[in-house]
Amino acid sequence: MNISDTVARNLTKIYVVVLILIKTYDVYYGRRYSGCFMVFLSTTLVGSILIVTLMWDVSRKATYIFMNNNNHRQEICKGGICWHGVAVKSPASQLRFRLPNRMPIANDNDNADANAL
């Protein structure tokens, strides 16, 4: 989502440019727009620019996924972990996580001494 990220990063600059373009149109054609109308129009234009770029990026990503779906990469999912493109015999697919054994709980006599303080 490169394009929409760039637009989101430069949203203030785009907003100012849109305001300048509206004001230029205002002066050139001799019209006088109120401040509320300027804010409404510029916010609508900038929001529509952001939505259009987001839709463009999503459609590009969807097209990429559908076009590259023909090679049928093998995905292995075990226990909620999916290995995308990792060979079955790969050492990475044999990785296992183990939790340490439980620590013994202290005797009640030890707790009684701690509570006495």
Protein Blocks (a to p, Z undefined) as FASTA:
>chain_A
ZZlmmmmmmmmmmmmmmmmmmmmmmmmnopacdfklmmmmmmmmmmmmmmmmmmmmmmmm
mmmmmmmmmnopadddeehiacehiafklmklmpccddddddddddfklmmmmmmZZ
